[in-house]
């Protein structure tokens, strides 16, 4: 028996959306506070007059949420800087190493 009901939360254009992993529940809210309230209400309604053990749950399960939020960062300029700096270091090192080798051959 599980003592936890899991939800995954995603952010849409306008609403936060919670989707049940263990129960077929989907709800939404404009804020995370509203969504939290709606999740509690939806779980209560889904388990009302039901035997929680039929869903593989303990009589008083807890709710666990996972909020997934993508952070978009433009890393191209940073990658270009890092690659350019590595290339400069490589060329400087090669030139230094090459000069030393030339002096050794003379």
Secondary structure, DSSP 8 states (H G I E B T S, - for coil): -EEEEEEEEEE-SS-EEEEESSS--EEEESSHHHHHHHHHHHHHHHHTTS-GGGGTEEEEEEEEEEEE-------HHHHHHHHHHHHHHHHHHHHHHHHHHHHHH-
